[in-house]
Amino acid sequence: MPNFDAGDASNSDIQAVARVGQICALFRPRVLELTAAEVAERTGLNRTTAYRYCASMVAAGILERGSRRGTFALGRLMVELGTLALGRLRVVDVAGPHLRKLSAAARMTAVLSVRGVEGPVVAAVEEDTSRVVVVTVPVGTKLDATAAQTHLFLAYADAATMEAVAAALPTAERARLEADVSVARRQGFSMVRHSGGSFGVAAPVFDDSGMCATVALLSGDLADMSPALEQLLATANALSDEMKAPDEGSTLADAQGAEL
């Protein structure tokens, strides 16, 4: 098979790849299906071009026909790739017991978020079902600039990332975001009260390369946060310690390889 030289790619090829990525990014936990007209409206493509892209992506397995006539949904290839991508993130594998313990102790929903293309993405959720009203967030949700997790990711990101997120915000919202990020950086956690009365508080998780995830608590009742915050920080620290420890499976495989 001949080697592919990125320099040989035409501008049209590069643009096509960018368009495919743009279309895939339109799908979210609450946007499971889209028509070609909706794709056109949200990408700036004309309807004919949008339909051709969607049809070609169906042929490639990237999209599939939706349950409603004329709609498209993410295809089996994306399911396989998404599962593979999450599977290679060790923090997702090791976080489960920590989230369950934290949720039970705090009586709040515990959430793990990892870094996505445009900000943090929810990777795992342990819901608190002990209350009448369950506050939760779907796995796969891309968190916006108002989320506590986003403030933490930006607190440990470079200036270019901060600028990319803040660039499109109105002046007042940008100033508020910069202030929230500064507070998160200074105190090592972030707390946000959302409209409707719910709130979220998040703490960073680190591995040997730096911040790799956040752990958060969600609740609809802002009572005394001291015990819950203490439990959250302890969970984030315990998960960070586990992430920095050698992976036992990898260590065993390395040892077996050395013996061979």
Order of alpha helices (4+ residues) and beta strands (2+ residues): alpha-beta-alpha-alpha-beta-beta-alpha-alpha-beta-beta-alpha-alpha-alpha-beta-beta-beta-alpha-alpha
